[in-house]
């Protein structure tokens, strides 16, 4: 995971390149980012469903057990 400063530097560099990009390139970048976002949402939902299924099969764990 990147630090806040690293993230800001990357975003600034991306913004510089984006301001110089052709419109068609911007459209492609937007489509790519939207696809990535959708994939991440799907992964999150799969992980949620898997966790929920695991709780139904194996039960839940108390906070005390987690801390051990």
Secondary structure, 3 states (H helix, E strand, C coil): CCCHHHHHHHHHHHHHHHHHCCHHHHHHHHHHHHHHHHHHHHHHHHHHHHHHHHHHHHCCCCHHHHHC
